[in-house]
Amino acid sequence: MQQPTIKEPAPMALAETFPRVSAPGTGRRMVQLTFGAAQCYPLYYFIPTITAGNRYLIHHRHTGHEVQLARLDLQTGETVQLTHASHPDADWHPWQEESGLTGVLDYRSALNVVRNQVVYFDGNTVHCVDIETLGDAVLFELPTGREAIGQNCVTPNGEWFVYIHAPAGSRFQVDREGVVAGYHFATGSHIELAVIDNAVIHVFPYDNEHFIVNHPYDHLGMLFVCLDGGPAREMRWGDPGVKGHVCHQTVTARGIAWESGAGSHEISGLYEPITRKRFEWRLPAYWNRVHIGKDPAGLLWFYEKQDGYLGHSLWFLEKLDREQGGQFVPLISDWTIADSGQRGHFHPQLTPDRRWILLTGANEEHRPQIFLLDVSDLPPTTGIDSAFLSETGENDLT
């Protein structure tokens, strides 16, 4: 696997009306994109949340007991509501539960960057809304007795919406058949990619044909499914010498970047699912509640760490040394966020122009809002090389 070639992207144009602030603990430059009474958070960080050309940020706005999707114009600062869903049980069970929440099914929407549409669920009715015209259309209905249980995705080429459904009331239970299905935008046809023995919670694309699904019924981990069907295939678990279970992962041009709990230490790594080759290393002792950040190129490695109950920090892996281990630089330290469940995580991802990390932070009342953290000065992480990948993990630093 060759080192990815990264073209110099055009910088993202940001309205001057966005407040410029400093990152807690480090003073790094930040831009606050959302503010006010609503709790705001992007689409989940496994999938895109910014439209082509870096014009709009598609995000959730949670006000009172209602959640809808909105379009933030990054060039003007204008916010427009995209959806008007009214489903009376919009919670993402069991990961983000709030009795009486109405609106779009929380965390289950997906942006089609190619078609400039966002797909969302109003109960079992699946809609798409045009991001420019705001025109709303019904795509299809889930089968009777089923429900959308997980976070969904669109293929990078914009052709397929891939989604998870399970028996109503599954709540991520074992022996409740989870189905990974696909809807073709151009023809309206449906396919079944895989049937899994529990109500799995994420699906996102590895490429236009292959997808990662979380988690098997008896442990944290990754499954691999494809448009051609066939059984879901477990990745990494069962390979020679592996330690720990994969918890969170993102897709990069170099393979899958992930982190995992392994006893009293976290470990992280790069995994290539087609060849089943890997390179793994240990994170600092007693790091727990970690989310790996997303750089689609796989060049910048950064991690969100939960410090105590409400505090969060963000760390950049500057260098991975075979003798001294990882050398980490703090980007944010001890940012207090209210107990907001999934909304309270940073879920950090690099923006398409590679100059900012987009994340969910907190306003003065410690409620979730969306920020950009300036990382334009960061060089690529050194010491992580595709040449270290092996089928046996012989180069691992765990």
Secondary structure as GFF3:
##gff-version 3
##sequence-region A 1 398
A	DSSP	beta_strand	20	22	.	.	.	ID=ss1
A	DSSP	beta_strand	29	32	.	.	.	ID=ss2
A	DSSP	beta_strand	39	42	.	.	.	ID=ss3
A	DSSP	three_ten_helix	52	54	.	.	.	ID=ss4
A	DSSP	beta_strand	56	63	.	.	.	ID=ss5
A	DSSP	beta_strand	66	73	.	.	.	ID=ss6
A	DSSP	beta_strand	79	81	.	.	.	ID=ss7
A	DSSP	beta_strand	102	103	.	.	.	ID=ss8
A	DSSP	beta_strand	110	112	.	.	.	ID=ss9
A	DSSP	beta_strand	117	122	.	.	.	ID=ss10
A	DSSP	beta_strand	125	130	.	.	.	ID=ss11
A	DSSP	beta_strand	136	141	.	.	.	ID=ss12
A	DSSP	beta_strand	146	148	.	.	.	ID=ss13
A	DSSP	beta_strand	153	154	.	.	.	ID=ss14
A	DSSP	beta_strand	160	167	.	.	.	ID=ss15
A	DSSP	beta_strand	174	184	.	.	.	ID=ss16
A	DSSP	beta_strand	190	198	.	.	.	ID=ss17
A	DSSP	beta_strand	202	205	.	.	.	ID=ss18
A	DSSP	beta_strand	210	214	.	.	.	ID=ss19
A	DSSP	beta_strand	222	226	.	.	.	ID=ss20
A	DSSP	beta_strand	233	235	.	.	.	ID=ss21
A	DSSP	beta_strand	245	252	.	.	.	ID=ss22
A	DSSP	beta_strand	255	262	.	.	.	ID=ss23
A	DSSP	beta_strand	265	272	.	.	.	ID=ss24
A	DSSP	beta_strand	277	285	.	.	.	ID=ss25
A	DSSP	beta_strand	290	292	.	.	.	ID=ss26
A	DSSP	beta_strand	302	307	.	.	.	ID=ss27
A	DSSP	beta_strand	311	321	.	.	.	ID=ss28
A	DSSP	beta_strand	325	336	.	.	.	ID=ss29
A	DSSP	three_ten_helix	341	344	.	.	.	ID=ss30
A	DSSP	beta_strand	349	350	.	.	.	ID=ss31
A	DSSP	beta_strand	356	362	.	.	.	ID=ss32
A	DSSP	beta_strand	368	374	.	.	.	ID=ss33
A	DSSP	three_ten_helix	386	388	.	.	.	ID=ss34
###
